[in-house]
Amino acid sequence: MSDAEVSLPGYYVRQIVEQVASMGADVDSWLQASGLDRQVLDESTLHLEFTLFRQLVLHAIALTEEPALGLLVGSGLLVNTHGILGYAALNSGSIRQVIELFERFISLRTTLVSITHDTQGASMRVLFKESLPLGDIRRPILEAVVLAIKHVLDFITLGSCQVQMVAFSFAADDTRLARDLFRCDVAYAQTWSGFMLPLNVLDQPLKMADPMTFQDAALICQRELDKRQHQEFLSSRLRQWLIEQQSSFPSLQVAARWFHLSPRTLHRRLRDEGTSFYKVLDDVRHTLAIDHLQSGRLAIQEIAYILGYTDMANFRRAFKRWESIPPSVFQARHHQLHAKRFEV
């Protein structure tokens, strides 16, 4: 596998389709541009290469001319759209239990993000992190997912979940729609994405709680998660692990030890999947290079260094092999396009 695979429930993609259609765009042409048709929407779970999914999202935004498309899609993702995970949430005993539930099982609904939490003073901060660098679709994905989880909390608390604020790690030129949909303060251009809840509401009993039903639903979630992890491609697991290592990419020998395999077995299993350790590592470096260049937070020389290139010339050669242009040209073009989006 040369590209990460995105797993999404068919309903989520149908929600994007409905939103695109409601705004007057040609859905069939939109799908066909990515080599898909409406039949794919009948599948309960869609498995798409990340580059194809990214193309779908960017094309949808271009067709609708709506930069806040993620918010509009998220507004339609209610508690009953999340399958057995949503059913477990409906029967949870407290907000804390719901947060912990989504932390454990969010990958059953999407492999694009993960959820963690920490404590900030008298508040819990619920953080939504990219499972792989989302780059130029970071905004629509995170806005949709965070709003969808906020809807779950609103429903199970009968509208009294008391989210204090929502934060996003990217900029937006107009925040009015976000404030209207989240019904609380929304801050963009922050260092994190997610929301904050007061600690004193986390353990208050919920009126719809059913402990036995919750346990049964959570057990089904765990069985499904165990099954998926067993079936998951080794190359996908290796890619995600390498992304988490970021600037300290390990050797084949270290990776094999981490996965409790011999180097020979790791090499053989990756070969059977049509790839190799070094191909996966090259793809991870490519993905991270794009993400760092688009973010603009690091100089090109710093990006080369954290990706393990001690020689700038080697990084430039690798990037030209990936994108057919030097990294400086890629970054300049991205910033020009980004600036145009914010022009009045």
N, C-alpha and C positions, 0 to 999 in steps of 0.2 A: 504494500500500500504506500503510494507516494504522497498521500494527502490524508489528513485527519478525517475521520468519519463523524458526521453529526447524526444523532439519533433524536427524533422528534415524534410525538404522537401525531397521527394524521389530522386530528381535530385542530391542532395548533396551526398547521399549514393551511387547513381549510379556512381558519379565521383570517389569515393573511389574505387568502383569495377573496373572501367576502368583503374585506375592507377595500381591496384594490378594485373590485367590481363596483362597490357602492360609490366610488369616486369617479366612475365613468371610464375606467381604463379597460383595455381589451385583455381579458384574462388569458384566453387561448394563446394569443401572440406572446404574452408575458411568459407563459409556461414553455411554449415551443422554442423561444429564444434560448432556453437552457436545456433543450432536448427532452422536455417532459410533456405530459398531457394530463387531462383531467382524471384519467383512470388511476393515476398514482395517488390521487387524493382519497381513494377508497381504501387504501391500506391503513391498518390500525397503527402501524409504526413505520415511519419513513427513515431510511438510512441513506444519507446523501454525503458525498464528499464535501468538505468544508468550502472549497473553492466554488462549487456549484451552488451551495446554499447562500454563500456571500453574494454571488452573482444575482440570484433570485431577489434577495433583499434590496440590493442596490438598484436593480432594475425597477422594482416596485416603487421605491422612493422617487426615482427619476420619472416614472410614468405618472404618478399621482402628484408630483411636485410638492410633497408633504414631508418635510424633515422630521416631523413628530409622528411619523407613521407608527413607530413602536408603541407610543402611548395609546393611539387609537386601537391598535390590535390588542394591547393589554387590557383595555377597557371592556373587551368582550370575553376575556378569559376569567370566568366566574368559578366558584368553588366546585360546581358540578362538572367542570371540564377537565378535572385533574385525575379522573379514574379512581383507582383504589386508594391512591395517596390522598385525594380530596375527601374520600369517604372516611378515611382514618382521621383526618383533620376535623371533620364535622363532629366526630364523637370524642375528641380530645377533652381532657379534664381541665386544661389551663392553657394560657398563651405560651408559657414556657414549653409545655409538651408539644405544642404545634411547631414552635421554632425548632426544637430538637428533632421532630419528625422530618421536617423539610431538610435539615442539615444531613440527616442520614440517607434520605431517599430521593432527593431532588434529581439525581441522575436517572431515575425511572421515568421522568418526564422530559428532561433535557440534559444533554451532555455538554452544553455550552457554558454553564456556570456552576459554581459550588457555593454553599452558604456556610458561614461560620458566625460566631458572635464573641464579643468581649464586653467588659464592663467599663463604662466611662462615668465616674462619679455615681450619681443616683440613677443612671440609665443603663440599659442594655443596648449595645450597638450591634445590629444585625448586618453583617457584611456580605455582599454579593461579589464573588470573585470570578474572573474569567478562567475557565478550565483550560483554554488555549487562547492566545492573543486574538482578540476579535477585530482589532484594527479599525477600519472605517465602518464597520457595522456595530461597533461597541454601543453607540447611543440607542439605536432601535431595539437591540436585544435586551440591554439592561433596563431600559424604560419599560418594556413589555413585561419582563419577568418580575421586577420589583412591584409594579402595579398589580400584577396577578396575585402575588402573595399578599399584598395589602388588602385586596378584595377578600381573600380567605379570612384574614383576621377580622375584617369588618363584619363578615357574615356570622362567624361563630360567636362574636361578642355582641351581636345585635347592634352594631354600629358604635360600640364604645371601647374600641381597642386602644385609643389614646396615643396613636403614633405622634411623637413630638415633632419630628422633622424627617424629611427625605433628603438624601444627598446623592449627587452623581459626580463622577470623576472626570467629566468632560463638560465643555461649554455649550451653551444654547443661547441663541439670540432673543428668544421669546419664551418666558416661563409661565405665562398666564394659563395656558392649557394644562400644564403639569399641576399647578396649584389647584385648579378647578377639579381635576380628576382625583388627585390624592387627598384633597380637602385638608391640607395642612401646609406648613412652610416647606418649600422645596429650594434647595441650594445647589447650584451647579458649580463646576470648576473647583470641586473639592478634591481631597486626597484619597477619597474612598467612595464607594457606592453602596447604598442600603438605606436603613432607617433606624431611628432611635425610639425606644419604648421606656417609660418609667419603670424602675424595678418593682415598685409597690403594686403594679397591676399584674405582674407575670404569673403569680400563683393563685390569683383569685379564681374560685370555681366557676366553670362555665355551665350555663343552664342546659345546654344540649348534650352534656357529657354522658357517655355510656361506656364505662370501663371495659366490660366484656366485649362489646362490639369493637372498641378501639384496639384491644389486644388481638382480636381475630384479624382485623384489617392490617395492623402493623406486622403481624406474622406473615400474612400474604405478601406484603411489601418486602420483607426480609427474604422470603423464598424466591421472589422474582429477582431481587438484587443478586442473590447468590447464583442463580441460574445465569444471569447476564454476565457476571464476572467470570464464570466458568467458560462461557462461550466466546468471550471477547478475544479479539485477535491479540496475540502477543506483541505484535508491532505497534498496535494502538496503545497498549499499556506501557511499552517502552518509550513511545513518543511522549506520552503524558508525563512519565517519570523524568525524562530528559528536560522537558520544559520546566518542571519544578526545580531542577538543579540550576537552571539559568547559567550562571557564569562559571560553574565548576563542573564542566562536562566530564563524566567518568570514562574510563577505558572500557573496552569490551569485557575484560576480565572482571572489573568491578561490577558492571551491569549484570553479568551472568551470576555473580555471587548474590546480588540483591534479589534476583528472581529465583534463587535456589536452583540454578542450573549450572552445568559445566559450560565453559566457553564453546566447546564443540557442539553441545546440544542447543545452546542459544543460536549459534550460527545456522545449524541445520533447520531449526523451527522457523527462523526468519526467512531462510531460503525457500522453505515450503510455502510461505506466504507471499513469495515473489519479491522479497526485499532483502536488506542486509543491515547490520548495525550501522555501518557507515552511511548508507543511504538514508536511514531514519535520522541519524545525527545531522546530516546535511540538510534535510528537510526542516528540522527543528531550528537550525541556525538561520535558514532562509526566512522562516516564519517570524522569528524574533528580530531579525534584521529589519524586516518590513515594519514591524510594530514599533521598534525604537526610532526608526527614521520618521515615521508618521507622527509620533508623539512630539518630536523635536526637543526632548528633554536632555539629550546627550549629544555631544559632538561625534562626528563620524569616527574619529580615531578612538574615542571611548567605546563606541559600539563595537568596533573591531576587536578591541581588547577584551571586553566581557564575553564576546562570542568565541574567544580562544585563538584569535589571530594575532600573533606577535609581530607580523609583518603586514603593514597596510596594503602593500601591493597584492598580497595573497587574498585579502578581504575584497579588494576591488575586483580581482579576477573572478572570485567566487560569485560576487554580486552580479557582474556582467553575464556570467553563465546563467544565473537565475532569472534576471530581468532584462537582459540585453542592453542595459544602460548602466553607467557608473552610479554609485550610491548618491553622490552629490546631485546629479541630474534628477534622480528619482525623488529625492527630498525636496528639491526646488519646485518640481512639477506638483507634488502633493500640496505644498504650502500655497502655491498659486491657486489651485482648485479650491482649497479650503477657504482662502480669502474671498474668492468670488461668491461663495455660498452666503457670506455675511454682508455682501454689498446690498445696498438698498436699491 
